[in-house]
Amino acid sequence: MESGVEFADQKTPEGKGRGRGKKGKVARAAQGMYIMYRTDVKPCLKCCGGLCRWWGLLGVALQRALCSTLLGDDWRAPPCPTGPAELPLGAPLRGQAAQWSPKRSSGCPQPGAPSPPQRVRTGKDGGASALAKLRSFSGCVLAEYVWLDADGVTRSKTMTMTARPLKVTDLKVWNYDGSSTGQADGHNSEVLLKPRAIFNDPFRGYPNVMVLADAWNAWDDQPAKNNTRAPCAEIMDRYRSLDPWFGIEQEYTLMKPGKVGLKPTVPLGFNADGSEPAPQGPYYTGAGFNVAIGRPVADEHYKLCMEAGVKISGINAEVMPGQWEFQIGPCRGIEMGDHLTMARYIMLRVTEKHDCVCSFEPKPAKGDWNGAGCHTNFSVTPMRVAGGYDTIIKVCEAFGKVAKEHIAEYGEDNDKRLTGKHETCDINTFKYGVANRGASIRIPRDAEKSGRGYMEDRRPAANCDPYRVTNIIMRTTGECLSAETIEAGGKTHTAFVFVKPHAVYEKVKTMVKEKLTAEGMTIKSEGQIKSTIIDKKKLIDTHYGAIAAKAVTLKPKDLTVQEKSQEEFEKQFGVKWSKVMEDGLVFNAMDGAKKLGITADELGKKYDALKKGEGIIKFGGGFYCGKVDDIYVINGFYMNMRSKFTAPGTSIYYYEVEWPAEKMSWADFRGKLLGPTDPASAPEGSLRQMIYSKWIAGAARASASNTCGTDTGDNGVHASASPFEALAERCNWLRASISKDAFGKGLLASGIPLPMLTKEWFNDPQVDFEGGKKSLFDLLEDLDAAACLKKCKDIAAANKK
């Protein structure tokens, strides 16, 4: 038998039969029990096919004794029929019961029954070190890495992995010989493969995968030659807020094989004697012998793409015999190139067994035959909403201004196809029209009727690089629409204003609201946020992120003190900043309290008692240094500040306000309407002056002019220091959407990626700008929205990695 198992009813070496009579039945049952133990199978009342945990060493000892007693010297321990011979005794097979249904007749595994597959481990690949510890690779996963070479042709190689990846970070960065793909020199040939997308492997089946990767130089970690995905991903990220959708119609021609290594020249549907078939007409979407030529290839490709998870949405026979088309999409952003690249790779694999060659040439056959294109359907959010037809026309006009630049990205030998004949527009002409297949851009009739929709660029050739095509389409569209988006983002100011806990009284709230509306501001929203929510969601910690970080997590050596501030420090304290740093006399609030042997609250009280201009100095927004006893402490006030917002029973009351930028500058909003940080010095009629004079009573008012805690903390009301800081605060406190906010859209349209905003910039990082590292919030303070957007773009460019 294939498994090498001897059952009790087989002939013995002596030629005597077993299994007859009562003793034989018992013996067979005993031996079956042993076999079931070895295969990790435990008998139940109905059958012996139920999988369970292994029985343990005692169980096997009893079974061995029973078998030996009943069968005598003829018995030998049979090998496991469903696993490798080297499987350790008692080791459980990691089988998948749902996928294994061995034949059952007498209740025991039958000879030759299929082996249960190893349970597939999922997650991160263990690499070579994990493989080295395995006795067998039978439970491993195969990953086919696919990438583009220097000529844009798909290449692939296979890796054995310890687990099926669930996300791209589960995959390792691999490498290959770039000198053999035209992407490196022989003396420095290593090129890296960075995984970008995972697909099911339809050729090898589950659990194996195919991995779409892009190529990077191992020596400088820059995109390798013809890695067009990297710049495309950057553009898609830049204009992510526009949510681009793509759908590509990939035409291809099945060709008769020619000489190995040379491009074939005869389409599959052409006559064997070299003569041309009947003219175009019956082949498009046709059926039947000598009409739908190559359907088995097209159908198999369709099926395998579906199994792989490729977003293939349809197929049809095309105008020339042997010519077909498959459609990929709708796809969002960068996935358009990923899915079309994988679909092309699958097609090349399919043709390996169909005795034909897939050609993506734009003009595979000379004469009165259609060429092969890669029509690209495209839209962004402004096209898909009501009134989007106007946006479509605007983008078409923008395409016309850069027609030559687009053609240069749309594939090689495209001039042979774009002749003005065979449903094309001449390569040197640009025009767009509704339902016009002879135009460069076709606008569907439905888009005109409904006033929204998409556009079809009919110029890309079948051999185009989808990353280059979608890159320039998105770049032209983004530049066209971003100018308006940026302009719109600079026309309106939106701020976040809130009454601080110590001043939350009805009269204060009424006064603040009346003042804001009297200044021509629109209150978009208002409400109360209680201390329990502030504490639970850490809203105040995020709000004072930079202040909190300077007080708790960052060390003085991590902070940047500008030269001017260092001069003011020396003037006030009579010692150089560099000297106190060198002597180890500067601490953050947390470390300062430990150094002095006091609690953080006690440090806060000492800090609040410092006199402005004598014991404390401001280095920048939310950046203070005070002398407490014999040391210098950064932001020692923070602990007390936080407790004011999180104390039981307290709350803030906020207003989200908006006004035309031309009506009031941000500097006047803060300086005149709000008033400076110290309410005692605030101008008459400002919010902080009014709250200070009317509502801060007794001792608090008496000490407001000479203590840090009252003049900077208990000043009644807070307002954003810049349009950028206002967006960060609204995202924190109100969960505002950047992509739906006018100023946020302007930032995204300026090329600042969303992750950079949320993960970096909203935390007020130190950025390189104008010759040094500076606080981002300080650089943007008091700028109007338009100027703020421009400076954000410049800062992003200066800090581009």
N, C-alpha and C positions, 0 to 999 in steps of 0.2 A: 504494500500500500504506500501511497505518496507520503503519508505522515510517519510511516515506520512503526505503526502501532499494531500489535497482535491482540485481537479480541479473543475471548474465551471460546467462541464457536469456530475458530479457525483450526486447521490441522497443526498438531504439535510436531516438533522435529522427529519424534518417534513414530509419527504417522497415526497416532491415536486421536480420536476426536474428543473434544471437550464440550462442556455445556449441556450434555444430555442428563436428564434426571435432576432430582432435587438439589444434590450437591453442586452439580454444574451450574444451575440457575443462581444459587447463592454465590458461587465463585464468580460468576459473570457480574453479578451485582456489585460484589466487593471490588472487583477490578475496575468496574465502571466508576465507582466512588473515587477510586484513586485517580483515574483519568480526569474526573471532574474537578478534583482538587487541583491537579496540575494546570488545568485550563481556567482556573478561577470560577468554576461553575458549581453551584450548590443545588442539589435536588429539592424540589418542593412537592406538594401533594399531587400535582397534576403532571408535571414533567420535570426534566432535569436541565432545562435551558435557562433558568433564571440566574442572572449574574448577581454576585454578592461579594462580600469581603472574603479574603482567604481564611482558612480555618485555623491556622496556627500549627506550631510544631507538634503539639500533643495529638492533634487530629491526624496528621500524616503518620505519626508513629503507630497509632492504633490501626489505621488502614493498612499499613505495611504488614503488621503482625497478622491481621485478619486474612489478607491475601496469601501470605506465606503459609499459614496454617491450612487453609482450604485447598490450595493448589500445590503445595509441596515444592519439590525441587524444580518442577516444570515452570514455576512462576518466575518472571523477572519484571522489574519496575519498568513500565513502558515510558518512552519519551513523550513529552507533551505534544499532542497532535495539532495544536493551534498556535504554536509559538516557536521561536528559534530554539534549537537544541541546547544552546548555552544559557537559556533562561534559568536563573537560580531557583532552586526548589523553594516553592512557597511564595515566590515573587508574583504579585498580582499582575495579570495582563491589563493594560490600560485600555480596555476595549470600550467601544461605543455601542451599547445595546441597541440603540435605535437604528443603527446602520448594519447590524449583523443578525441575520436570521438563519442559522444553520438548519439543515434538514433534520427532522426528528422522526424516528419510527418507533424504536424500542425505548425512547426516552433518553438515549445517550448520544453524544456527538458521533456522527457517521464518518467513516473513512473517506478522505478526500473532500470533506466539507470545507467551505471557504473560511479562511482564518479571520478572526475579528481584527479590524484595523486598530492600530495603536491610537489611544486617545491623543488628540492634537492639542499641544500646548499653545496658548496664544499669548501675545505680548511681545516684549523686547527680545531680540535675538541674543543668545548667550555668546555667540562668536566661537572662535577656534578653541578657546579654553574650555568651553562647555562641551563642544563636540568631542574633544579629546577624552572626556570622562565617560562617554557613552560606549556601551558594548556593541550597539548596532545603531545605524542611522535610519532604520526602517520607520521610525516615528517622526522623522524630520520633515521639513517643508522645503520645497524648491521655489526659489525666487528668480524670475527672469528679468534682469535689469535691461531696460530699453532706453536708448538715447540717440541723438542725432550726431552724425560725423561732420567733417568739414564741408561736405557737399550737401548736407541736409538729408542724407539717407539714414534710415533707421539701422542701428546695430544693436546686438544683444548678446548677453552672456548669462550663465546660470550659476546661482549660489545655493549651497545647502545651508539651511538655517535650522536652529533648534526650536523655533516657534513661528506660528503664523502671525504676522504683524497686524495690529488693529489700527495703527496710525503710522504716518511716515517717520515719526521719531523713534519708532520701534526698530527701524531699519538702520543698518550701518552704512557709512559712507564707504564706497568701494573704489576701485581704481582699475585702469586698463592702460594698454600700450598706445599712447596717442600718436606715436610715429607711424602706426599702421592705419590710422584713420585720417591722416593729414592734419592733425591738431597739435603735434609736438615734434621736436627733433629727436633723433635717435639717442643722442648723448644725454638728453634730459626729457624722457618720454612719458613720465607718469602723469596721468590725468585723472582727476577725481570724479566720481559719480555721486552726486547728491540727490537722494530720493525726493520726489515731489508729489507723486500720486500713486495710489495702489489700486490695482485691478485684479479681479479673479483671473486665473489662468484657465482659459476654456480648452486648451489643448491637453494639459495634464490633469485637469480637474481639481476639485477640492482635496486638500487644503492649500494647494499651491497657488502662487500669486505671480502677477507681472507688475513690475515697478517702473514707472516712468521717472527717469532721472535726467538731470542736465549736467553738462561737463564743465569742470573748473580746473584751472592750472594748479598742480600740486605745489609749484615753487613760489607762487605769489597769491594764491587763492583768489584770482581774478577769473571772470568767465573765459572759458576756452574758446578757441576759434569756432565761429558759427554757433556759439551759445546765444541764440537770439531770444531765448526764454527769459533770461535775466533782465534785460532792458524792458521787455514787454511786461514782466511782473511789476517793475517799478512804475511804469505808466498806469497800469491797472490799479495799483495801490494809490497812486496820486489822485485818480479820478473815481475812486471807489464810490463816492457819494452820488455819482451819476448812475450807478448800477447798470453798467453796460451788459446787454444781452446780444449774443451772436448765434447765428445758425448758418452753417456752411454746406453748400451743395457740391460735394466732391465728385467730379466726373473722372472716369478712367477708361482705358481701352485695354481689352484683353488681346494679347499679341501671340502669334505663333513663335515658338522658341527659335532663335537664330544661333549664331556661334556663341560659345561660352564666353562670357565677359563683355560681349558687344550688345549694343542696343538692338532689339528686334525691329524689323521694318514692316512686317506684314500683319495686319489685324487678323484676329482669329476668324472673323466672319468673311474674309475674302477668299475667293476661289482658289483651289489647289493649283490650277494651271497659271496662276498669276494674273488672271483677268479680274476686273472689278465686278462686284455684285450689282444687283439692280439698284437704281438710284435711291436716295433717301426718301422716306415716306412711311413704309410699313413697319419700320424697326422701333420707332419711338413708342414706348409702353406696349409693344406688341407681344404676341404669344404664338407659340407653335414652332415646329422644326424649321430650321433655316431662316427664322425670324428673330426669336429671342435667343440669340447665340451667346452662350456663357451663363445661362441662368443658374446651373448648379453651383458655380463659383459665387455668384451674387447672393444666392439664398444661404449657402453655408457661411459666407462672411457675415451676413445679417444675423444669423443664429448665434454665431460665436461672439460677435460684438455684444449682443444682448446678455449672453452668459458672463462675459467679462465685466459688465457694468458700464460699458461705453454708452454714451447718450446718443444712440443711433435712432433716428426717428422715421426713416423710410428708405426705400430703394425704388428704382425704376430703370427700365431699359431706355437707352438714349437714341439719338437720331441716326448714328452710324452703326452698322452691324458690328457686334462685338464690343460696343461701347455702353457703359452703364453709369449709374450715379447712385451714391448713397448720401443721405443727409445726416449731419451731426448737429445736435442742438435741440432746443435752446440751451446754450451754455452761458454761464456768467463769467465775465472777465477772463482770467488766465486759463480757466479750465477749457476754453474753446480750443486752444492750441494743444493742450494735453490730450483731450479726447480724440481730436482728429489725428494726431500723431500716432496714438495707439491703434486707431482704426486702420490707418495705413499699414502699420506693422502687421496687424492681424491679416489684412488682405494679402500681403506678401507671403505670409506663412501658408495661407489657404492655397495659393497658386502653386506651391511646391509640389502638391500631389495631384494637380489637375492638368499637368502637361501644357501649361500656358504661362505667359509672363504678363504682369500688370504694368502698364505704362501710364505715367502721369504727364506725358509730353503734351504741350498745348496744341500741337498739330501733328498727330501721329501718322496721318495719311495725307499725302498731297492730293490736290484736285478739289472737286466740288463736294467736299465733305466737311461737316462741322468739326470744329476743334474741340478741345476739352478744357473746361474752365473750373473755377472754384468760386462760384457766385457766393458772395458774403452778405447775408441779411443781418441787419444791425439796428439797434435802438438803444436809447438811454431814457431814463425816467421822464424828462421833460417832453419826449416824443410820445410817450405812452399815456399821458394824462390828457384831459380835455384841453383843446387848443394846441395839442402837440404837433399838428400839421405845420403850423408856422415855424416850429423849431426844425422840423424835417427840411423845409425849404431853406432855412437859414444855414443849416449844416451842408446841404447840397451846394449852396453858393460858396461856402468856405472850401469845400472839396475842389471846386473849379479853380480856385486861386492857386492851388498847389497840385494840380493834376499831374504834372511831370514828376514831382516828388513821389506821388503815390504809385505811378506806373513803374518807377524804379524799384519799388518794393513788392511788386505783384507777380514776379516770376520771370524766368529766363525764356527767351524766344517767344515772348508774348506778341511780338509784332507779326508773327506768322499767323496768329489767330485773330487778333484785333484788326481786321481789314475793312470793316464796314459791311461785310457780308456775313451770312450764316448767323444771324441774330447777334451781331456785335456792332459796337461803335468803333470807328477808326481810332487807332491808337493816339493820333495827334489831335483828336477832337474830344471835347468834353461837352456833354449835355445830359440833362435829366428830364424825365417826363413820367406821367402817370400811365401805367400799364404799357410802357414802351420798351420792348425787348431789344430794340436797336439803339438804346441809349446807354450811356455810361452808368447812370444811376436810374433804376426803375423804382417808381413809387407805386405800391399796390393800389388798385382802385378802391379797396375797402378803406385804406388810410385817408384817401381824399373824402370819401363819403362820411366817415365817422369823425373826421377832424383830428385823428390821432393814429399812431401805428408805428411802422418801421420803414426802412429803405433797403434796397438791394443794390450793392455795388457789383456790377457784372464784369468788371475788368480783371480781377485776379485770375491767373492761369491755374491749370490743374496741378502744376508742379510748384506752386507758390509755397512759401514758408508761412504757416498760419500765424506764427508768433510775429513775424514782420508785418503781415497784413493787418492783424488786429491791433498791433502797436500803433501804426501810423493812422489807422482809422480813429482810434481812441484819442490819440494825441491831437489830431486836427479838430476833432469834435470837442475835446476838452478845452483847447485853447480858444475855440470859437465861443463856447458857452461860459467858460470861466471868467472871461473879461466882464461879462454882464453880472455874473454871480459875485465876483469880487467887488464890482462897483455897487451892487445892491447891498452887500455886507457892510460897506463903508458909509452908507447913507443914514443908518439908524443906530442909535445908541440904546443898549439894553443893560440895565444895572440891577444888582441885588442889594437891597437895603433892608436892614433889620434893626428893630429896637432891642437893645441889650437887656438881659434879665433884670438888672437893677432898676430899669426905667419902664418896665412893661406895666403901664397904667392906662386906663381908658382915655384920660385926658391927653397923655403923651401920644398915644396911637392916633387919636383924632387930629392932634396938631400936626404930626408928621404927614398924615395923609392929605390934609388940607394944604400944607406947604408944597408937597410934591405936585398935586393937581394944579395949584395956583401958578406953578412955574411951567405949565403946559405939558406935563408928563402924563402919559397914559399908564394906569395901573393894570397890568396884564393879569396879575394874581396876587393874592395876599392870604395870610393865615398864620396860625400859631403852631409852633413846634415845641413840644414839651421836653423837659430835661431827661425824662426816661428814654425817649427816642434818641435824643442827642447823644446820650451816653452809650446806649445799646448799639447804635449804628456808627459810633465814633465820628459823628459829623464834625464836632469841634476840632478833633485831632486832624482830620483831613483838611478842614478849613484853615487851621493854623499849621499846616503841614511843615512848612519851612521853619516856622518859629519853634514848633515842637521838636523837629529834628535837631535844630541847633541847641535846644535845651537838654535833649535826652540822648540821642544816638550819635550825632556827629561830634568829633573831637576838634578842638581849636585848630589843629594842624590841617584839618580838612576844609577849613573855611577861608575864604578869600577876603582880605581887608584891603580896600583900595588905598592907593598912595595918599590921596587927600585925607581920607579918614585916619590914616596912621599919623599924619601931621597934626590933625586935631586932637588925637589921643595924646600925643607928646605934649602939646600945648596945655591940655587940661590936667594931665596927671604928672607932668614933669619927667617922664621916662619914655624911652622909645618902645614902640610896640614889639620890635624885633628883640629887644632886651628882655621884656617880661616873658615872651615866648621861649626864648633861650633858657631862661631861669626856671621854666616850668611853673609859672605863676598864673596861668590862664586855664580855666576849667569850664566845662558846660555845667548846667544847673545841677544835674544829677551827681556828677563827680565833685562839684563844689560843695554840696551838702555833706558828702562823705568826708571830704578833706577837712571841713570845719567841725565835723562831729555833730551835726544838727540834722533835723528832718527837712524834707523839701518844703513843707509849709513854713517852718521857722526861717528857712532861707528866703522864702517869698516875702515874709514880713520885713526882714532886713532890707531886701531889695526895694520894697515899696517905700521904705523910709529914706532912700537915697534922694538927694536933691539934684534936680536937672541942672546940668552945666557944671556940677561940682563932682558928684559921685557916680554919674552915669553918662554914657555917651551913645549916640545912635550912629551905627555904621551904615545902615541901610534899612529898607523896608523889613520890619520884623526881625531886626538884627541889632541887639543892644549889648553893651558891655558895661558892667558896673563893678565898682571896687567894694568888696565886702570884707571887712577886717583887713587882712594883708594879702588877699588874692583877688583876682579879676574873674568875674563870673559872666558867662554868656547867657542871656535870656533867663535870668533867675526868676522872673515874674511868671513864667508859664504855668507852674503848678497851681498857683492861686487863680490865675486866669481861667484855667480849665474848670476848677471847682465852682466858679461862679455860674457856669453854664450847665453843670450837671447836678447841682444841689437839688434835693427833693423839693418839689413844688414850684420850681422856677420854669421859665420858658423864654423863647424869643418870639417876636412878632415881625413877620417879614412882608416886604413889598417887592414885587418884580415890576420894574418900571421901564418905560420905553419912551423915547422922544427923538425927533429929527436931529441929526448931528449938526445941521446948519443953524439950529435954533439955540443950542448951548454946547460949548466945548466941554470936553471931559475935565479939563483943568478947572473951569468955572463950576462945574457940577460938584467937584470935591472941595475946591477952595472957598467958593462963595455960598453955594446952597448947603453943602454939608458942614463945612468949617474944618479947620485943622484939627490934628489929633488932640491938642490941649484945648479944651473948651474955653478956658479963661482968656485965651488969645484969639478966639474965633470972632469974625466980623459980625457986626450987628445984623440980626435977621437970619443968620445961618441956623441950621437945625441944632447943631451942638451948642451954640450960644443960647438959643431959646430954651433948650432943655436944661442947660446949666443954670441959667438965671431964674427959671421958673420952678424947676422940679428937684434939683439936687439941693437938699436942705442942710442946714446946720453945719456940723463939723466937716462933712464931706465938701461943702462949698467953701468953707473957710480954708481948707487945706488943699483945694484943687490946684492952686497956682504953684505949689512948691513940692508936691509929691508925685512920684512917677506913677504909682498905682492908680490914683484918682484921675489924673489928667490924661493918661493914655488908655486906661482900661475902662473906667467908669465915666465915659464921655457920652453916654446916652444912646448913640446910634452908630451903626457901621454901614459903610458903603464901599463898593468895589473900587479898587485903585486904577483900573484900566478896563477897556472892553474885553481884553483877554482874560484878566482875572475875574471879571464878571461872569464870563462863560464857564470858567472853572468852578466858580462858586455855585452857579445855578445847576451845573451837572452834579455837584456834591449834595447840595441841600434839597434841590427840587427834581433831581434825576432828569434834567433836561437832555434832549437828544441833539448832539452836535450836528448830525446830518440834516436836521429839520430846522436848525437855527440859522438866521441870515448871516450872522457873523461867523458861525461855525462852518457854514457852506463856503464862505469866503476863504477861511483858512484851508479847507480841503482843496478848494479850487486853486489855491496858491501853491499847491504841491506838497503840503505838509501832511504826512500820513496820519491816519486816525490813531494807530497805536502809539506814535510818537507824542501825540497830544495827551492821551489818557494815561499812558504809563510813565511818561517822562516830564513833559512840559507842565502839566497841571501840578507837579510837585515842586515847582520853582527851582529847577536845576541851575548849576553854574554852567554857563555856556561861553564858548570862545567867540568873542566879538570885539572888533576894533582894537586889536592888540592885547587882549587879556581876557581872563575869565571873570564873568560878571553874573549877577543874579538876573534871571530872565524877567522876573516880575519888575525888578528895578528898571531894566532897560525899556519896559513898555509903559511905565507909570505915567499917567496923565495924558497919554497920546489919544487923539481922536481915532475913531474906528478905521478910517481909510489909511491914516498914517501907521496905525498899529498893524494892520494887515500887511502893509508894505515892509515894515520892519521885521515882522515875523518871517516873511519870505526870505529876507536878507539873512536873518539869523540862521534859518534852516539851511540855506546855501553855504554859510560859513562853517556849519557843523556837520556837513554831509560826510558820512562815513564811507 
